[in-house]
Amino acid sequence: MTKNGLLAAFVERPQKVRFETQTHDEEVVLLLRRHWFTNLSWIALVSIMTVVPLFVFKLNLLSQSEAIRAIPLRFQLVGTLVWYILTLGFAFESFVMWYFNVFLVTDRRIVDIDFWGLLHKSVSETPLHNVQDVTHEVGGFWRVIFNFGNLYIQTASEVPRIDFKDIPKPDLAHKKIAQMIQDHGRVRT
Amino acid sequence: MSVLGEQASSYILNFAVWDLTKIGLLVFLGLYLIFALLVVRQVQLLTSVLGTNFSPLFKTVAMLHVLLAVGVFLFALVIL
């Protein structure tokens, strides 16, 4: 996916994307996120959480379970609402974490923006001229099927290596970064 | 214990169980409300680090999440 959509994980020259330390004349050339496949675990969990109350009520209607009927209706109602708001919160938090954990390649540098927990962030970057080696790997059944994998960028900066994990089309990203380094004046890949 | 005594203890036990459940649910929803507010702050932080054309959408969803959390808390307070 190369369009700048909400679910895009491989975007070339994204429109209306700005990052914190970007200079006014710096252009983002490549924006990468983890492949959509890496979201399947939480999507499956959210799907299960969504249907669980429906199954519980259906079972209650079928079996006339004493255990459930012993719970006052108002508690059942509030319990269901609590369950669904928890599901919504979990889904939103998971999506936000995927969306904002990005790898950026600008016409000057490579930036890795990581967020974890509720209020933690880490931003690593290296200028293109400090890149010493670029390696990509695709291994495992699902990675080969859906063409996603890791890209490792060895640098001469304080951050010795920047890892782009589970990105789509790592071979293409590798090619583009190598091309940009070449354009930037140093070829070391 | 007499039949009356058994009925009374059963009533007290039943009352205590649902009263405690109510308190537990309200405390949980209060904590969830704090979490929802933290998510709003988190989204502000995230969109300031990486701004995209979807930033307003994320802020709106985070605010709606807080409103829902407040709504469920008030609903529980009234109905339970």
Boltz contact constraints between the chains, C-beta under 6 A:
constraints:
  - contact:
      token1: [A, 6]
      token2: [B, 54]
      max_distance: 6.0
  - contact:
      token1: [A, 16]
      token2: [B, 53]
      max_distance: 6.0
  - contact:
      token1: [A, 17]
      token2: [B, 52]
      max_distance: 6.0
  - contact:
      token1: [A, 18]
      token2: [B, 51]
      max_distance: 6.0
  - contact:
      token1: [A, 19]
      token2: [B, 50]
      max_distance: 6.0
  - contact:
      token1: [A, 20]
      token2: [B, 49]
      max_distance: 6.0
  - contact:
      token1: [A, 74]
      token2: [B, 79]
      max_distance: 6.0
  - contact:
      token1: [A, 74]
      token2: [B, 80]
      max_distance: 6.0
  - contact:
      token1: [A, 78]
      token2: [B, 76]
      max_distance: 6.0
  - contact:
      token1: [A, 81]
      token2: [B, 72]
      max_distance: 6.0
  - contact:
      token1: [A, 85]
      token2: [B, 68]
      max_distance: 6.0
  - contact:
      token1: [A, 85]
      token2: [B, 72]
      max_distance: 6.0
  - contact:
      token1: [A, 100]
      token2: [B, 46]
      max_distance: 6.0
  - contact:
      token1: [A, 100]
      token2: [B, 50]
      max_distance: 6.0
  - contact:
      token1: [A, 118]
      token2: [B, 38]
      max_distance: 6.0
  - contact:
      token1: [A, 118]
      token2: [B, 42]
      max_distance: 6.0
  - contact:
      token1: [A, 119]
      token2: [B, 42]
      max_distance: 6.0
